[in-house]
Amino acid sequence: MAHVYLLSTFCEYTFSQVALADGVPVGVMLGKNNKQHKKPLKQTIRYYWAVAKMLMRKESRGVLNLFAEIDRENEELLESLERSFDAELVLFAVSRDQHGQGIGNALYQAFLDQLKQEQLDTFYLYTDTTCTYTFYDRQNLHRLAEKTMTLPLFDEQLTLYIYSNTP
């Protein structure tokens, strides 16, 4: 499933930054300029092929349906804001053993620098309670929307958030 998720993010970004420690990737940021984004055909085909292979395996269908439901909920949250954004922070991840080393701050600053370079004023991002979402609070981003849902496969609660640099 992680493979399919990564393939989906590769269809959605227009700029990226990777953080290395001793030549090993320890963090990544993918951003999207919503004004210029066009889905790359090769990555899109790879994504749909991976989804099709998962659909052929009964044990994978439930997880795939769960991720599709989370995507729908995220999209509904975004639509409820009734506004558009210039950019999206598509993927932002730092290896847990590197937390507190300034890597997240450096990647986030690279994202902000790219926005400035491309003259993009507003951005949003999706996150949830499985992520270190409090990072965005520390960056003084605005939590614009949230929704709690139950994950039927795991019988757990998940809260989805949308953050932005503008209220």
Backbone as ProteinMPNN parsed JSONL, in Angstrom:
{"seq_chain_A": "MAHVYLLSTFCEYTFSQVALADGVPVGVMLGKNNKQHKKPLKQTIRYYWAVAKMLMRKESRGVLNLFAEIDRENEELLESLERSFDAELVLFAVSRDQHGQGIGNALYQAFLDQLKQEQLDTFYLYTDTTCTYTFYDRQNLHRLAEKTMTLPLFDEQLTLYIYSNTP", "coords_chain_A": {"N_chain_A": [[0.819, -1.195, 0.0], [1.963, 1.215, 0.732], [3.606, 1.65, -1.429], [1.766, 2.214, -3.496], [0.659, 4.565, -2.46], [2.924, 6.279, -2.532], [3.37, 6.321, -5.313], [1.052, 7.691, -6.049], [1.581, 10.22, -4.968], [3.721, 10.95, -6.537], [2.503, 11.618, -8.843], [1.536, 14.063, -8.34], [3.277, 16.229, -7.794], [5.262, 19.212, -8.385], [7.626, 20.297, -7.625], [10.509, 19.463, -5.622], [12.394, 18.401, -2.716], [15.062, 16.772, -1.184], [16.369, 15.618, 1.848], [19.544, 14.782, 3.047], [21.577, 12.695, 5.114], [24.732, 11.913, 5.77], [24.858, 10.97, 3.15], [22.561, 9.455, 2.952], [19.087, 9.32, 2.322], [16.966, 11.147, 4.444], [14.786, 12.7, 4.686], [12.011, 14.179, 2.945], [10.394, 16.445, 0.74], [7.605, 17.241, -1.13], [6.163, 19.441, -3.312], [3.426, 21.234, -4.852], [2.658, 23.27, -7.539], [-0.26, 24.621, -8.066], [-1.153, 26.13, -10.172], [0.288, 25.42, -12.402], [0.382, 22.675, -12.586], [0.389, 19.527, -14.16], [-0.615, 16.26, -14.553], [1.874, 13.795, -14.769], [2.102, 11.554, -17.445], [3.458, 9.025, -17.498], [3.929, 8.451, -14.733], [1.304, 8.447, -13.838], [0.207, 6.267, -15.203], [1.747, 4.225, -14.067], [0.82, 4.416, -11.426], [-1.968, 3.75, -11.671], [-1.687, 1.146, -12.647], [-0.51, -0.129, -10.455], [-2.605, 0.132, -8.613], [-4.552, -1.411, -9.912], [-3.34, -3.952, -9.761], [-3.457, -4.298, -7.003], [-6.209, -4.431, -6.641], [-6.752, -6.882, -7.681], [-6.043, -8.631, -5.722], [-7.648, -9.985, -3.099], [-7.177, -9.527, -0.313], [-6.01, -7.044, -0.348], [-7.887, -5.243, -1.169], [-9.562, -4.133, 0.849], [-7.854, -2.395, 2.275], [-7.133, -0.669, 0.218], [-9.661, 0.43, -0.357], [-10.069, 1.755, 2.065], [-8.068, 3.758, 1.976], [-9.034, 5.138, -0.243], [-11.417, 6.1, 0.807], [-10.413, 7.841, 2.774], [-9.152, 9.691, 1.103], [-11.445, 10.729, -0.194], [-12.751, 11.938, 1.992], [-10.834, 13.874, 2.673], [-10.906, 15.442, 0.331], [-13.554, 16.381, 0.473], [-13.357, 17.93, 2.803], [-11.588, 19.907, 1.873], [-13.11, 21.053, -0.202], [-15.157, 22.116, 1.354], [-14.07, 24.414, 2.336], [-14.362, 26.302, 0.425], [-12.629, 27.823, -1.239], [-9.709, 28.627, -3.174], [-6.291, 27.572, -3.622], [-2.904, 28.502, -4.208], [-0.886, 26.619, -4.106], [0.182, 23.328, -2.984], [1.378, 21.452, -0.263], [2.432, 18.48, -0.813], [3.702, 16.112, 0.064], [5.445, 15.471, 2.996], [7.979, 14.433, 4.875], [10.013, 13.168, 7.474], [12.55, 11.106, 8.634], [11.945, 9.272, 11.576], [14.061, 8.89, 13.393], [15.534, 11.1, 12.939], [14.198, 13.277, 13.839], [14.016, 16.464, 15.426], [16.454, 17.383, 14.628], [16.511, 19.543, 12.955], [15.955, 19.058, 10.341], [13.342, 18.883, 9.315], [12.57, 21.583, 9.557], [14.378, 22.743, 7.731], [13.594, 21.534, 5.299], [10.959, 22.461, 5.163], [11.451, 25.208, 4.971], [12.703, 25.225, 2.478], [10.517, 24.585, 0.908], [8.926, 26.904, 1.328], [10.653, 28.803, 0.214], [10.613, 27.993, -2.46], [7.947, 28.512, -3.072], [7.963, 31.302, -2.888], [9.782, 31.916, -4.941], [8.301, 31.083, -7.154], [6.24, 32.806, -7.008], [3.918, 32.205, -5.499], [1.297, 32.541, -3.349], [-0.509, 31.371, -1.485], [-1.014, 28.308, 0.287], [-1.901, 24.894, 1.011], [-2.195, 21.925, 3.038], [-2.697, 18.444, 3.562], [-3.049, 16.511, 6.483], [-2.858, 14.195, 9.249], [-3.745, 12.428, 12.289], [-1.92, 10.359, 12.398], [0.426, 11.386, 11.709], [3.119, 13.734, 12.417], [1.593, 16.13, 13.104], [1.607, 18.354, 14.742], [3.863, 19.764, 14.132], [3.13, 21.597, 12.192], [1.549, 23.331, 13.629], [3.539, 24.5, 15.203], [4.825, 25.897, 13.242], [3.218, 27.988, 12.906], [1.047, 27.693, 11.194], [-2.327, 27.697, 9.966], [-4.996, 25.851, 11.165], [-7.456, 24.816, 9.239], [-9.564, 23.078, 8.81], [-11.086, 20.099, 10.096], [-11.737, 16.631, 10.624], [-13.02, 13.809, 12.206], [-12.822, 10.361, 11.795], [-13.813, 6.912, 11.753], [-11.732, 4.148, 11.422], [-12.603, 1.385, 9.884], [-11.266, -1.075, 9.397], [-9.354, -1.191, 11.347], [-10.57, -0.46, 13.652], [-10.161, 2.034, 14.886], [-9.817, 5.528, 15.654], [-9.327, 8.247, 13.438], [-8.146, 11.421, 12.844], [-8.508, 13.863, 10.453], [-6.832, 16.636, 8.999], [-6.718, 19.938, 7.601], [-4.321, 22.238, 6.858], [-3.135, 25.615, 6.458], [-1.254, 28.424, 5.162], [-2.637, 30.717, 5.349], [-5.375, 32.277, 7.074]], "CA_chain_A": [[0.0, 0.0, 0.0], [2.858, 2.378, 0.754], [4.064, 1.825, -2.807], [0.689, 2.881, -4.232], [0.583, 5.939, -1.953], [4.04, 7.041, -3.09], [3.099, 6.542, -6.732], [0.035, 8.745, -6.177], [2.207, 11.522, -4.711], [4.591, 11.268, -7.659], [1.645, 12.197, -9.884], [0.991, 15.328, -7.867], [4.213, 17.277, -7.396], [5.971, 19.973, -9.409], [8.965, 20.566, -7.114], [10.852, 18.546, -4.541], [13.659, 18.568, -2.002], [15.409, 15.614, -0.371], [17.402, 15.871, 2.856], [20.467, 13.657, 3.2], [22.493, 12.649, 6.245], [25.784, 10.962, 5.399], [24.524, 10.397, 1.86], [21.355, 8.635, 3.038], [17.884, 10.149, 2.422], [16.32, 11.144, 5.758], [13.593, 13.527, 4.626], [11.578, 14.555, 1.604], [9.291, 17.394, 0.607], [7.065, 17.374, -2.475], [5.196, 20.54, -3.398], [2.718, 21.322, -6.138], [2.169, 24.553, -8.025], [-1.587, 24.307, -8.613], [-1.373, 26.914, -11.392], [1.021, 24.828, -13.519], [0.453, 21.216, -12.477], [-0.216, 18.584, -15.098], [-0.2, 14.914, -14.126], [2.753, 13.136, -15.739], [1.465, 10.353, -17.976], [4.166, 7.812, -17.096], [3.664, 8.197, -13.317], [-0.117, 8.146, -13.699], [0.025, 4.879, -15.651], [2.319, 3.377, -13.012], [-0.093, 4.45, -10.273], [-3.177, 2.968, -11.943], [-1.295, -0.248, -12.759], [-0.328, -0.63, -9.082], [-3.948, 0.013, -8.039], [-5.198, -2.567, -10.546], [-2.754, -5.157, -9.178], [-4.005, -4.451, -5.645], [-7.612, -4.824, -6.746], [-6.797, -8.311, -8.012], [-5.8, -9.392, -4.497], [-8.766, -9.756, -2.178], [-6.714, -8.979, 0.965], [-5.586, -5.653, -0.53], [-9.022, -4.38, -1.508], [-10.038, -3.396, 2.02], [-6.926, -1.295, 2.546], [-7.283, 0.275, -0.887], [-10.924, 1.135, -0.129], [-9.867, 2.656, 3.19], [-7.338, 4.929, 1.494], [-9.937, 5.883, -1.122], [-12.338, 6.816, 1.687], [-9.664, 8.959, 3.369], [-9.014, 10.691, 0.034], [-12.75, 11.385, -0.375], [-12.974, 12.813, 3.146], [-9.94, 15.019, 2.513], [-11.435, 16.291, -0.739], [-14.741, 17.057, 1.0], [-12.879, 18.976, 3.708], [-11.043, 20.996, 1.066], [-14.233, 21.715, -0.865], [-15.945, 22.866, 2.347], [-13.419, 25.704, 2.578], [-14.87, 27.184, -0.628], [-11.582, 28.732, -1.703], [-8.642, 27.951, -3.899], [-4.946, 27.805, -3.127], [-1.902, 28.516, -5.267], [0.026, 25.488, -4.012], [-0.077, 22.292, -1.988], [2.486, 20.658, 0.26], [1.893, 17.164, -1.144], [4.319, 15.104, 0.918], [6.47, 16.037, 3.877], [8.311, 13.344, 5.789], [11.363, 13.111, 8.021], [12.776, 9.875, 9.37], [11.727, 9.475, 13.018], [15.322, 8.988, 14.125], [16.133, 12.402, 12.631], [13.391, 14.36, 14.415], [14.741, 17.328, 16.355], [17.763, 17.736, 14.066], [16.368, 20.701, 12.079], [15.721, 18.632, 8.955], [11.991, 19.318, 8.948], [12.591, 23.038, 9.372], [15.088, 23.038, 6.49], [12.731, 21.142, 4.176], [9.825, 23.394, 5.125], [11.967, 26.476, 4.444], [12.903, 25.023, 1.038], [9.173, 24.689, 0.324], [8.556, 28.331, 1.341], [11.509, 29.483, -0.766], [10.108, 27.663, -3.798], [6.706, 29.278, -3.248], [8.346, 32.695, -3.15], [10.392, 31.961, -6.273], [7.248, 30.926, -8.159], [5.221, 33.827, -6.701], [2.712, 31.533, -5.02], [1.025, 33.166, -2.054], [-1.276, 30.549, -0.547], [-0.868, 26.864, 0.146], [-2.563, 24.049, 2.003], [-1.689, 20.564, 3.135], [-3.473, 17.458, 4.305], [-2.323, 15.711, 7.459], [-3.763, 13.492, 10.144], [-3.192, 12.089, 13.597], [-0.826, 9.392, 12.292], [1.611, 12.176, 11.366], [3.534, 14.714, 13.415], [0.869, 17.315, 12.651], [1.904, 19.509, 15.602], [4.913, 20.533, 13.462], [2.491, 22.697, 11.474], [1.176, 24.304, 14.656], [4.765, 25.219, 15.576], [5.175, 26.778, 12.122], [2.163, 29.016, 12.892], [0.058, 27.5, 10.141], [-3.704, 27.75, 10.445], [-5.789, 24.639, 10.987], [-8.686, 25.323, 8.628], [-10.653, 22.097, 8.851], [-10.747, 18.789, 10.663], [-12.83, 15.663, 10.69], [-12.639, 12.528, 12.789], [-13.51, 9.228, 11.193], [-13.428, 5.61, 12.29], [-11.125, 3.251, 10.449], [-13.263, 0.106, 10.159], [-10.34, -2.212, 9.385], [-8.513, -1.178, 12.538], [-11.405, -0.046, 14.772], [-9.482, 3.163, 15.502], [-10.201, 6.856, 15.187], [-8.342, 9.018, 12.69], [-8.586, 12.792, 12.606], [-7.915, 14.479, 9.271], [-6.686, 18.089, 9.124], [-6.184, 20.767, 6.53], [-3.605, 23.421, 7.329], [-2.772, 26.589, 5.435], [-0.5, 29.582, 5.624], [-3.573, 31.837, 5.491], [-6.588, 31.885, 7.839]], "C_chain_A": [[0.859, 1.255, 0.0], [3.356, 2.694, -0.65], [3.023, 2.595, -3.624], [0.561, 4.33, -3.778], [1.709, 6.797, -2.543], [3.844, 7.306, -4.574], [2.059, 7.645, -6.93], [0.646, 10.119, -5.923], [3.117, 11.923, -5.869], [3.797, 11.827, -8.841], [1.263, 13.636, -9.559], [1.997, 16.44, -7.584], [4.849, 17.976, -8.593], [7.352, 20.396, -8.93], [9.216, 19.712, -5.885], [12.175, 18.935, -3.898], [13.858, 17.319, -1.152], [16.506, 16.031, 0.595], [18.229, 14.605, 3.022], [21.268, 13.812, 4.487], [23.502, 11.548, 5.927], [25.443, 10.225, 4.101], [23.278, 9.539, 1.828], [20.13, 9.56, 3.13], [17.229, 10.009, 3.798], [15.07, 12.017, 5.792], [13.275, 13.89, 3.191], [10.421, 15.537, 1.695], [8.897, 17.409, -0.862], [6.021, 18.477, -2.445], [4.578, 20.597, -4.776], [2.282, 22.753, -6.393], [0.839, 24.259, -8.714], [-1.872, 25.045, -9.91], [-0.745, 26.24, -12.616], [0.972, 23.306, -13.568], [-0.298, 20.506, -13.59], [0.291, 17.211, -14.688], [0.693, 14.284, -15.185], [2.182, 11.781, -16.155], [2.134, 9.082, -17.467], [3.88, 7.465, -15.637], [2.205, 7.829, -13.09], [-0.41, 6.707, -14.114], [0.575, 3.915, -14.607], [1.379, 3.283, -11.801], [-1.314, 3.557, -10.525], [-2.863, 1.48, -12.121], [-1.141, -0.862, -11.369], [-1.684, -0.808, -8.387], [-4.653, -1.22, -8.61], [-4.649, -3.871, -9.976], [-3.27, -5.379, -7.754], [-5.449, -4.925, -5.686], [-7.761, -6.309, -7.068], [-6.575, -9.192, -6.788], [-6.862, -9.03, -3.47], [-8.311, -9.082, -0.88], [-6.293, -7.513, 0.855], [-6.758, -4.701, -0.75], [-9.508, -3.543, -0.341], [-9.16, -2.202, 2.348], [-7.041, -0.236, 1.465], [-8.573, 1.078, -0.737], [-10.812, 2.129, 1.021], [-9.136, 3.92, 2.75], [-8.195, 5.77, 0.553], [-10.934, 6.686, -0.285], [-11.651, 8.014, 2.343], [-9.474, 10.061, 2.335], [-10.317, 11.449, -0.186], [-13.028, 12.365, 0.762], [-12.092, 14.061, 3.07], [-10.462, 15.988, 1.458], [-12.684, 17.052, -0.279], [-14.358, 18.178, 1.963], [-12.37, 20.175, 2.914], [-12.154, 21.768, 0.368], [-15.056, 22.557, 0.107], [-15.332, 24.231, 2.65], [-13.843, 26.754, 1.561], [-13.861, 28.258, -1.017], [-10.537, 27.93, -2.453], [-7.284, 28.367, -3.326], [-3.978, 27.739, -4.304], [-1.07, 27.237, -5.285], [-0.438, 24.504, -2.947], [1.248, 21.69, -1.54], [2.002, 19.22, 0.199], [2.408, 16.078, -0.202], [5.431, 15.757, 1.713], [6.769, 14.971, 4.912], [9.778, 13.43, 6.191], [11.463, 11.82, 8.823], [12.671, 10.136, 10.868], [13.034, 9.621, 13.792], [16.071, 10.293, 13.85], [15.313, 13.573, 13.177], [14.231, 15.146, 15.405], [16.106, 17.766, 15.852], [17.7, 18.946, 13.136], [16.078, 20.351, 10.635], [14.339, 19.074, 8.474], [11.939, 20.818, 8.699], [13.267, 23.419, 8.064], [14.246, 22.685, 5.268], [11.547, 22.091, 4.032], [10.278, 24.744, 4.562], [12.221, 26.377, 2.943], [11.569, 25.129, 0.3], [8.757, 26.16, 0.234], [9.379, 29.123, 0.323], [11.031, 29.23, -2.185], [8.808, 28.417, -4.078], [7.024, 30.721, -3.611], [8.913, 32.844, -4.557], [9.336, 31.891, -7.373], [6.09, 31.898, -7.955], [3.868, 33.202, -6.369], [2.466, 31.993, -3.594], [0.369, 32.238, -1.036], [-1.017, 29.076, -0.796], [-1.662, 26.171, 1.237], [-1.849, 22.711, 2.033], [-2.689, 19.722, 3.89], [-2.544, 16.794, 5.308], [-3.337, 15.012, 8.341], [-3.034, 13.092, 11.414], [-2.153, 10.973, 13.55], [0.501, 10.09, 11.991], [1.97, 13.112, 12.526], [2.914, 16.058, 13.036], [1.143, 18.544, 13.513], [3.065, 20.332, 15.045], [4.307, 21.764, 12.802], [1.968, 23.756, 12.442], [2.391, 25.139, 15.046], [5.232, 26.161, 14.469], [4.156, 27.904, 11.964], [1.239, 28.917, 11.681], [-1.324, 27.462, 10.78], [-4.406, 26.428, 10.15], [-7.156, 25.09, 10.501], [-9.86, 24.364, 8.747], [-10.147, 20.826, 9.505], [-11.989, 17.922, 10.7], [-12.284, 14.367, 11.261], [-13.488, 11.432, 12.165], [-13.016, 7.943, 11.867], [-12.871, 4.769, 11.161], [-11.663, 1.847, 10.704], [-12.314, -1.086, 10.197], [-9.546, -2.327, 10.679], [-9.282, -0.834, 13.802], [-10.706, 1.042, 15.601], [-10.03, 4.455, 14.918], [-9.026, 7.499, 14.457], [-8.917, 10.403, 12.495], [-7.784, 13.364, 11.447], [-7.88, 15.989, 9.48], [-6.304, 18.691, 7.795], [-5.584, 21.996, 7.182], [-3.306, 24.333, 6.144], [-1.934, 27.694, 6.038], [-1.38, 30.815, 5.766], [-4.82, 31.381, 6.241], [-7.813, 31.729, 6.963]], "O_chain_A": [[0.525, 2.243, -0.654], [3.511, 3.858, -1.017], [3.367, 3.521, -4.359], [0.377, 5.226, -4.602], [1.466, 7.914, -3.0], [4.126, 8.408, -5.045], [2.165, 8.442, -7.862], [0.276, 11.087, -6.586], [3.268, 13.112, -6.153], [4.372, 12.442, -9.739], [0.726, 14.346, -10.409], [1.587, 17.52, -7.16], [4.96, 17.401, -9.676], [8.177, 20.816, -9.742], [8.287, 19.291, -5.197], [12.964, 19.694, -4.462], [12.933, 16.863, -0.48], [17.457, 16.713, 0.213], [17.691, 13.502, 3.123], [21.595, 14.926, 4.896], [23.137, 10.377, 5.83], [25.698, 9.028, 3.963], [22.958, 8.953, 0.794], [20.131, 10.491, 3.935], [16.969, 8.899, 4.261], [14.375, 12.07, 6.806], [14.154, 13.908, 2.33], [9.588, 15.469, 2.598], [9.747, 17.57, -1.738], [5.096, 18.441, -1.633], [5.131, 20.076, -5.745], [1.618, 23.371, -5.56], [0.814, 23.712, -9.817], [-2.744, 24.632, -10.674], [-1.193, 26.461, -13.742], [1.48, 22.71, -14.517], [-1.44, 20.83, -13.916], [1.492, 17.021, -14.497], [0.328, 14.236, -16.36], [1.824, 10.964, -15.307], [1.446, 8.153, -17.045], [3.615, 6.303, -15.326], [1.902, 6.99, -12.241], [-1.183, 6.01, -13.456], [-0.055, 2.904, -14.297], [1.178, 2.208, -11.235], [-1.652, 2.712, -9.696], [-3.691, 0.636, -11.779], [-1.589, -1.983, -11.13], [-1.888, -1.78, -7.661], [-5.276, -1.981, -7.87], [-5.414, -4.804, -9.731], [-3.494, -6.518, -7.346], [-5.863, -5.734, -4.855], [-8.787, -6.916, -6.758], [-6.89, -10.381, -6.819], [-6.948, -7.883, -3.031], [-8.977, -8.168, -0.394], [-6.229, -6.814, 1.866], [-6.632, -3.494, -0.541], [-9.834, -2.368, -0.514], [-9.661, -1.122, 2.662], [-7.047, 0.959, 1.759], [-8.573, 2.287, -0.967], [-11.387, 3.215, 0.966], [-9.536, 5.028, 3.108], [-8.087, 6.997, 0.556], [-11.259, 7.822, -0.629], [-12.247, 9.085, 2.455], [-9.618, 11.241, 2.656], [-10.307, 12.67, -0.346], [-13.483, 13.485, 0.528], [-12.544, 15.167, 3.366], [-10.462, 17.202, 1.662], [-12.851, 18.227, -0.605], [-14.962, 19.251, 1.942], [-12.681, 21.321, 3.24], [-12.141, 22.999, 0.349], [-15.592, 23.597, -0.274], [-16.017, 25.112, 3.169], [-13.701, 27.953, 1.802], [-14.192, 29.44, -1.112], [-10.495, 26.702, -2.369], [-7.163, 29.382, -2.64], [-4.205, 27.012, -5.271], [-0.601, 26.812, -6.34], [-1.314, 24.795, -2.132], [2.136, 21.45, -2.358], [1.244, 18.784, 1.065], [1.644, 15.234, 0.267], [6.251, 16.5, 1.173], [5.915, 14.64, 5.734], [10.655, 13.721, 5.378], [10.564, 11.486, 9.595], [13.238, 11.104, 11.375], [13.104, 10.396, 14.746], [17.112, 10.559, 14.452], [15.691, 14.731, 12.999], [15.051, 14.583, 16.131], [16.84, 18.447, 16.568], [18.724, 19.343, 12.579], [15.965, 21.239, 9.79], [14.191, 19.578, 7.36], [11.327, 21.267, 7.73], [12.796, 24.311, 7.359], [14.192, 23.453, 4.308], [11.178, 22.476, 2.923], [9.566, 25.354, 3.765], [11.982, 27.338, 2.211], [11.497, 25.69, -0.794], [8.292, 26.612, -0.812], [8.854, 30.011, -0.349], [11.04, 30.134, -3.02], [8.594, 28.902, -5.189], [6.428, 31.29, -4.527], [8.569, 33.781, -5.278], [9.457, 32.559, -8.4], [5.078, 31.819, -8.651], [2.827, 33.61, -6.884], [3.332, 31.849, -2.731], [0.669, 32.319, 0.156], [-0.826, 28.646, -1.934], [-2.041, 26.773, 2.242], [-1.018, 22.405, 1.178], [-3.431, 20.213, 4.741], [-1.377, 16.543, 5.006], [-4.542, 15.216, 8.194], [-1.851, 13.385, 11.587], [-1.553, 10.665, 14.58], [1.562, 9.467, 12.016], [1.213, 13.253, 13.487], [3.622, 17.004, 12.691], [0.932, 19.668, 13.058], [3.241, 21.484, 15.441], [4.891, 22.847, 12.843], [1.945, 24.942, 12.114], [2.283, 26.356, 15.202], [5.957, 27.119, 14.736], [4.219, 28.678, 11.009], [0.715, 29.923, 11.202], [-1.464, 27.224, 11.98], [-4.403, 25.952, 9.015], [-7.927, 25.679, 11.259], [-11.016, 24.787, 8.78], [-8.956, 20.516, 9.476], [-13.119, 18.402, 10.792], [-11.224, 13.889, 10.854], [-14.704, 11.563, 12.028], [-11.943, 7.909, 12.468], [-13.457, 4.686, 10.082], [-11.226, 1.184, 11.644], [-12.541, -2.022, 10.963], [-9.118, -3.415, 11.063], [-8.732, -0.9, 14.901], [-10.663, 0.984, 16.829], [-10.623, 4.472, 13.84], [-7.869, 7.306, 14.831], [-10.049, 10.551, 12.034], [-6.553, 13.355, 11.455], [-8.798, 16.556, 10.072], [-5.655, 18.053, 6.967], [-6.239, 22.701, 7.949], [-3.232, 23.894, 4.997], [-1.901, 27.883, 7.254], [-0.923, 31.85, 6.251], [-5.274, 30.248, 6.076], [-8.891, 31.407, 7.461]]}, "name": "protein", "num_of_chains": 1, "seq": "MAHVYLLSTFCEYTFSQVALADGVPVGVMLGKNNKQHKKPLKQTIRYYWAVAKMLMRKESRGVLNLFAEIDRENEELLESLERSFDAELVLFAVSRDQHGQGIGNALYQAFLDQLKQEQLDTFYLYTDTTCTYTFYDRQNLHRLAEKTMTLPLFDEQLTLYIYSNTP"}
